[in-house]
Amino acid sequence: MSISRRKFLGWLGAAGFGSALGNTARAASNKHFDGYPNSNGVLFDNTRCIGCRKCEEGCNRVNELPEPERPFSDLSLLDAKRRTTAKAYTVVNRYDDIVSEKGPLYTKFQCNHCLEPACASACFVRAFTKTETGAVVYDASVCVGCRYCMIACPFEIPTYEYDKAFTPRVMKCTMCYPRVVKGLLPGCVEACPTEALTFGKRQDLLKIGRERIAKFPERYEDYIYGENEMGGTSWLYLSGEPFKDVGMREDLGVTPAPKLTAGALSVVPMVVGLWPVLLTGIYAINKRKGKIEKQEKEQAVVAALEKAQNEAEAKLSEAMEKAEKEKAAAIETAVSKALEEAAKASEEDAGDTAVEDADKKSSEEDS
Amino acid sequence: MSDEATTTGKSYLTPFNVIAGIIIIIGLFVTVMRFTKGLGAVTNLSDYNPWGIWIGFDLLVGVALAAGGFVTSAAVYIFGMKKYHSAVRPAILTGFLGYAMVVVALNYDVGRPWRLPYPFIMQQGTTSLLFEVAACVALYLTVLFIEFSPAALEWLGLKKARNIIIKLTLLLTIFGVVLSTLHQSSLGALFLIAPSKLHPLWYSPYIAVFFFVSAIIAGLSMVIFESTLSHHYFANKMDAAHLKEKDDIALGFGKAASFVLAGYFIIKVIGISEGNHWHLLGTSYGLWFLVELLGFVALPCFFYAIGVREKNLRIIKWTAAWTVFGIFLNRLNVGLIAFNWHLPSSERYFPHWMEIAVSVFLVTVILIVFRFIVTRMPILYAHPDYPEEH
């Protein structure tokens, strides 16, 4: 299948291997997707373009788009900057601020058919497909109409049929996919009278581009636009002046769009996997904290009760001891008193026997 | 609709009802226009500006401000802050209605709304962050509905069903936090694919984290804001526990918001640093960025702290409203104002009045449904048959 790689990566991402496997492979090979081998492209050379709008006309005809308000022969439309619309897959703009003898130059805008398309990466129903022919095609039968593809496209190409209530579609150039699979040229390429457009294998077009630059270095900027922009596009551009002066952005970078979101997507399975563990853990910790608090409270109550009891017991035993002592003292005094009385009485009896008796009595008391 | 929400039974012609009635009539008119004449008839959307306020406001702001549900239920049921228990039901209800509005609004915005289930039943575009957003929002709306349902079931007297759902509370809360983490951040990550269109001060590889952290701020502030309004309009519906805990909630959530705002401020500054965009601060977009960062992040962070320190509820409540407005501003900046900043002003988007009418209409419907529910169901009070058991 034409989207097998994207699909495969998508599955990996969904399964949570996106970050691990995808990046390892990238890092190891130090390569990004170069596009399908032998996929097609179109080379646009603005030094050959005369702004005749025949390509617009050809596009309109082969794609059966609605008749424009003003005919294609009306070149006054070039006075204003235009963009692709739901009724025009391609437009040509004129840039006459250029001061050199090369001006004015023209730029033809249409879908660039990225090697790794932002629209296809952004679409949540996979309505876009990068085919092996190189064309990025759109399937209106599944499109929900969220227009995220239009947000995502760095070249601002997809358009929308805002005026349709029930069957609005995203409209964009198909690189004439239905014609190309039949062996025909894209409508615009066929219509171009000056060979400003060259259709062919992308690899060959890059070679042709480099050759032209090498042959006529003063005629061209030494750069093929689309070779690396956003990871590379099937549509390639040669220009006689800096690309920013002919309406093309030079700040897009070389990162393919899917890579921009790969990191965020790779976090998803991690959150799904770890958040419940973390949250359950926090819940458990808090529950345990509550439990321990409760236990500690109970223990404190027990301890307090115990302490109170011990204190009470200690007081009691102290009191008992005191009472005992008092009792003992009382007995002693009573005894000594008795002894004294006895002594007094025994004085009247014989001396020795009396002393022995007293000793015996006190030893009995001690035990 | 506005009539049935009125419970006084005296006069239906209260100022609220009259204004709401007018808004609803206009809203219904625009709704008919939208679904019979198409997006072009009621919006200023264009090929350069495929997303307008129905995404920028209804989706981005709506989802952020509905974060109170997951923040509050996580605080109470997972982090064990039981003293905020009375904030859970109003927050869940606000969240549920917010997400419901988002889904309704999406039906206006997408070209063929009857195909909204297609990403799940036809082909799964798993490489799209929008797929993640769609999946999580759909699931989370369901979770919020279940989390909200005990209040409705108590009102309807369905004891058994209610008790079964109460048993699921922890599970639902965890599920809700997971889903919220994913889609709150993914709403920011939606813009990762368009570095050439979003102004570099707002575009950041961390934008997903920014969206998630600011959603927590939005959630905390919305709870305070919503509780203030509820107390103002439905004080008679609040039971003793709600009235008693209300101030504690404002203080606690205000304190949390102050901390999270401080963290958010730091990571936003790290964001500028990461891209080395300091020089852009001097441009007009830079000044606008500073208004957002200093005026709506640093300032409320400071005032929340003051309010909590001095136990000044007035400051906290005003700061909550200010913060909510700041989140609104941030989402509009990312979605609309700093998006397509490179285009000439003639190609920039400004909403059609009918787009605004639909958004206002949807918010009004939320308010009416909110009023309908809190005046009938045990949201601001505990149902007498189910005394506080948590």
Interface residues (C-beta under 8 A of the other chain):
Chain A: R6 L9 G10 W11 G13 A14 R83 T84 T85 A86 A118 A120 S121 A122 C123 F124 V125 R126 A127 V142 C143 V144 G145 C146 R147 Y148 M150 I151 A152 P154 E156 P158 T159 Y160 E161 Y162 D163 K164 A165 F166 T167 P168 R169 R249 D251 L252 G253 A257 P258 L260 T261 G263 A264 L265 V267 V268 V271 V272 W275 P276 L279 T280 I282 Y283 N286 K287 K289 G290
Chain B: F35 T36 K37 G38 L39 G40 A41 T43 L45 S46 D47 Y48 P50 W51 A74 Y77 I78 F79 G80 D109 V110 G111 R112 P113 R115 L116 Y118 P119 M122 Q123 Q124 G125 T126 T127 S128 L129 L130 F131 E132 A134 L170 T173 I174 V177 V178 T181 L182 S185 S186 A189 L190 F191 L192 I193 A194 P195 S196 K197 P205 A208
